[in-house]
Every structure is written in structure tokens, then in C-alpha cells.
Amino acid sequence: MTNRAEFDIRPAVPDDHTALLGLSPRLTIGVAPWRDSKKVADAVRGWITSSLASARQEGHAVLVALLGGQVAGLVSLAEREHFTREMEWAAGRGLAHITLETGADNHRARHFYERAGFQEEDIRLTKPVQSHR
């Protein structure tokens, strides 16, 4: 039996800032093990802060997922042109696709997105750079 949660989705408001920053530890799940965990956590907090700051700009938005009235997730949206010349944000804007990114080892999120109809398209490869110091 599947336990499917029902989320309410709405645009982020300034009062959400603290709760959204509180999600930052969860957003580090699935990050490659060779990454510096403190730097990743700082980058996630910076991403949330900059996403909220740009949310009112044309072509940008932040949506909040509520579960039982509590902030449970967020989506930062930005309209941009894909290298294939297809756009990546949303039917309401007349665009053809939505693309998202998550950690390769974040299997729970990847399964959630797959159930929501997302399909894997690209793979990003990373290699550490040898220091010459």
C-alpha cells in the first residue's frame, strides 16, 4: 500500500524565509561524499536566500510545499533557455518543459520526482581538481 501525502503548493511569502532556511539540512542529502559538507550547507542556505530575493523578478518564482500547514519543501523556478532552445518553466507561461536538479545519491527525491512524471535526461560528471600548491 502506498502512503501518498497531499501537499498544498503556494508562492513563497516573506514570513516563509526562516522555515525555508530550516529545510537546508535536508537539501544536502544525496550530495557527493567528496564535497565539503559545511560548504555544501552554506551554499544551500545561500541558494535559498538568493532564490527568495529574486522571486519577484520577471521569470523567477519560489513555490512552497505545505504538508499539514507546515512548510515541507520549496521549488525555485527560473525561466531560461535550454541549449536545445526549449524552455524550462511551466505551462502557465506557455513553456514546454520543467527541468529540475537533485543530488545523484538522493534516491528518495529521485523516486518522488519519477512518480511525478519526471524522466532522467542529463548526467553531470564531476572530477576533483588536483591542487598544484
C-alpha positions in Angstrom: 0.0 0.0 0.0 1.4 3.4 -0.9 1.3 6.2 1.6 0.8 9.3 -0.6 0.9 12.7 1.1 -1.1 15.6 -0.2 0.7 18.8 -0.4 -0.6 22.3 -0.8 1.5 24.5 -3.1 1.6 28.3 -3.0 4.0 31.1 -3.8 6.6 31.9 -1.0 5.9 34.9 1.2 8.5 36.8 3.4 7.2 35.0 6.5 8.4 31.7 5.0 12.1 32.7 5.0 13.0 31.2 8.4 11.1 27.9 7.7 12.7 27.6 4.3 16.2 28.1 5.7 15.3 25.4 8.2 15.0 22.9 5.3 18.6 23.5 4.2 20.0 20.3 6.0 17.5 18.2 4.0 18.7 19.8 0.8 22.2 18.4 1.4 21.0 14.8 1.2 22.5 13.0 -1.8 25.4 15.3 -2.3 28.6 13.5 -3.4 30.6 12.3 -0.5 33.8 14.1 -1.5 32.1 17.5 -1.1 32.9 19.6 2.0 29.6 19.2 4.0 30.0 22.7 5.6 30.5 24.4 2.2 27.5 22.5 0.8 25.3 23.6 3.7 26.4 27.2 3.3 25.8 27.0 -0.5 22.3 25.6 0.1 21.4 28.4 2.5 22.8 30.9 0.0 20.7 29.4 -2.8 17.6 29.6 -0.7 18.3 33.2 0.2 19.1 34.3 -3.3 16.1 32.4 -4.7 13.8 34.3 -2.3 15.5 37.6 -3.2 14.9 37.1 -6.9 11.4 35.6 -6.6 9.7 38.8 -7.6 11.8 39.3 -10.7 10.3 38.6 -14.1 10.8 34.9 -15.0 11.5 33.8 -11.4 9.4 32.4 -8.6 9.7 30.3 -5.4 6.9 27.9 -4.6 6.4 26.4 -1.1 5.0 22.9 -0.4 2.9 22.7 2.7 2.1 19.5 4.4 -0.4 19.7 7.2 0.0 23.5 7.1 3.8 23.3 7.7 6.5 24.2 5.2 7.8 20.9 3.9 9.6 21.9 0.7 10.4 24.5 -1.9 10.9 24.9 -5.6 12.9 27.7 -7.0 11.9 28.4 -10.6 13.8 30.4 -13.2 12.9 30.7 -16.8 15.9 30.1 -19.0 16.7 28.8 -22.5 17.9 25.3 -22.6 20.8 24.5 -25.1 18.2 22.7 -27.2 16.3 26.0 -27.4 13.4 24.6 -25.4 12.2 26.5 -22.3 12.1 25.1 -18.8 9.2 26.6 -16.9 5.8 25.9 -17.0 2.5 25.6 -18.8 1.2 28.8 -17.2 3.9 30.7 -19.0 3.3 28.7 -22.2 6.5 26.8 -21.9 7.1 23.1 -22.9 9.1 21.6 -20.1 10.1 21.7 -16.4 13.6 20.6 -15.5 14.9 20.1 -12.0 18.2 19.1 -10.4 18.8 17.0 -7.3 21.7 15.0 -5.8 22.6 11.8 -7.6 22.5 9.9 -4.3 19.2 11.4 -3.2 17.3 8.3 -4.1 14.2 9.3 -2.1 13.8 12.6 -4.0 14.6 10.9 -7.3 11.9 8.3 -6.7 9.4 11.1 -5.8 10.2 13.0 -8.9 9.9 9.9 -11.1 6.5 9.2 -9.6 5.6 12.8 -10.5 6.4 12.1 -14.2 10.0 13.4 -14.4 12.4 11.4 -16.5 16.2 11.5 -16.3 17.7 13.4 -19.2 21.2 14.6 -18.5 24.1 13.3 -16.3 26.6 15.7 -14.8 30.0 14.3 -14.2 32.4 15.8 -11.6 36.1 15.1 -11.1 38.2 16.6 -8.3 41.0 19.0 -9.5 44.5 18.3 -8.2 45.9 21.2 -6.3 49.3 22.5 -7.6 50.3 24.0 -4.2 
